[in-house]
Amino acid sequence: MIPVKSDNVDDPLADAPTIDYERAPFYPPIYNEPDVIFSPNDIDFPPNFKTKNQVLEFLRNCENSIHLSTSCGMDYHSSVFIKDLKPADACCKILAKEGKLCHDLTVRYILRFSKFHYNREASLKRSDNVWKHCSIVANK
C-alpha cells in the first residue's frame, strides 16, 4: 500500500492508503440458486427490482459495460468490505463511469447474498466513502 496525502478536504479517504498489488486472477464460483422475490418494502433494492434475478441481470449489464479488471475488482471489494482503503485512481475512474446505482446495488447485493458475512453498517459507510472519493478522482 502506498500512503498518499490528498489536498481535497471533501475526500473522506484522503489519508487512507492506496492499494497497489498484483494478484492471480480471482473468479468467484457461479452458484445456481433459486430466485428470490423481494418484499415491496425491501430496504436494499429499489421497487423496480422485484427479484434477485432482476438485480443480477442489471449488475451483469453494469459489469459488462465497464470491464472491471480483477485487480480493480479486488481494490473495490477490499475498500468497501474489508477496511478503509482507497482504490487506485484508474479503478476509481472506472467505478465512477459505472454510476452510483451500479455501485450501490453491487454493495447491497453482496451484503445480502454473499456467502461471507460482512459488517453491514461499516460496509455501507465505506461504500459511501469510496463513492465520494472516486467521484472526486474521476472529476479531476
N, C-alpha and C positions, 0 to 999 in steps of 0.2 A: 504494500500500500504506500502511496506517495502522499505525504501531507502537503496540501496546497491551500494557501490562505486566499480567500476571496475578499474583494473590496466591496461587494454588494451587501449592504446591511439587511436587505429583504430576503436574502437567501438563508433558509433555515439550516442548510447543510454547509454553510460557508467554511466552517472549521473542521468538518469531517474528513477523514482520509479518503482518497480516491482509490478505487480498486484497480489494480494493474497486475494481471496474471494471465497466463495461458493454461488452458486445461484440455484434457482429452474431451472429445465430443460426448455430450450427455443427451441421451434420447430417452425420455420417460416412457414407460410402457403404456400401451393403449389398453384401457380396460373396456370390456363390453358390459356395460351396466345398464339397467333399465332406466327409462326416462323418469323424471320427477316432475310432477305438476306442482307449481308454486301456488301458495295461497294468494288471494287478491291483495292482502295486506303485507306481503313479503317485504322485509326491510332491506334485503340485499339487492334486489333486481327491480328495475322499473316495470310498471304494469304491462307494457307492451311485450315483455318477455314472460310467457306463461309456463314454459317448461325448461328443464335443464338442457335439453337438446337444442332449443332455440338460442339459448345463451352460447352453447358450444359452437353452433354454426356461425354466430356473429363473431365470436373470438377467433375462429379459424379464418374468417374473412379478414379480420384485423391483422392476424399474423401473416397471412399470405400477401397482404398489401404492403407490409413494411420490411419483410425479410430480415427479421431479427436474428443475428448470429448467435451461436451457442455462448460465446463469451459475454455478449451483451445480455443475453437472457439470464446468465448466471449473475452478472452485475446487478441486474434489475431485481432478481429474486433475493439475493443477499441483502440488498439495500432496503427492501421492503420487509422481508420476513425474518431476517437474522439480526442485524444491528444497524445503527446509524452509519451508513457509508454513502459516498457519492458515486453514482455510476460514472463511467468515463464520459467525457464531453461528447464524443462521437455517438455513444449509446444514447445519451440524453437527447440528441438531435433526432434520432430515430424514434424514441419514445414520444417526443413532442409531436412528431409527424403523425404518430398513431392516433392521437387525440385523447381527450380526457375520458370519454365514455369507454373506449377500449381499455385504457389504464385502470379505471375504477372497476369495471366488470371483471377484468383479469384478476385483480386482487380479491374481490369479493367471491369469485368462483373458487379460487384456491383456498380461501379461508373456509368456505362452506363445504367443498367436496374433496379436498386433499386428504390423502391417507395420513399425512402428517398433521400434527396439532400445533398451530401457531397461536401466539398471544394476539387475540383479535384487536383489542384496543391499541396495543403498541404497534401492530402491523398497519392499522388504518392511519395512525398518526404518522408513521414513517412513510406510508404511501403518499399522504398529502405533502410531506416534506420533499419527497423525491419528485413529485409532480411540479411543485413550486420551483425547486432547484433546476429541473430540466427545462422548464418554461423559460427561466432566466437565461440559461445557457443557450437555448435554441434561438433566443431573440437578440443575442449579442451581435 
